[in-house]
Amino acid sequence: MLKKLIHIIFLPCSEATLLMEKRSAGNISPNENRRLNLHLKICKWCRAYKQKLEILDDILKNKRSQEEAVEINDSEIQEFNKNILKKLDI
């Protein structure tokens, strides 16, 4: 009962999920951070959401770093086009 009361009064789940998103973006105040940490200690559903959010963030960061690592310059594209045209003329 006490957990439910604290859950409702201090920080509902709807606010907690918003704060988790803000935290992952780096835009959270110290007071919001304390409230969120208290909520996460109480609410197992929001802890599960937080874990999934962290996994998704890691996947997206890895995907982005892989895309940035592959750079194709114009000369490579032109060379590729020439090779295709040569093969089509056979």
Secondary structure as UniProt FT lines:
FT   HELIX           2..10
FT   HELIX           13..25
FT   HELIX           30..42
FT   HELIX           44..69
FT   HELIX           74..88
//
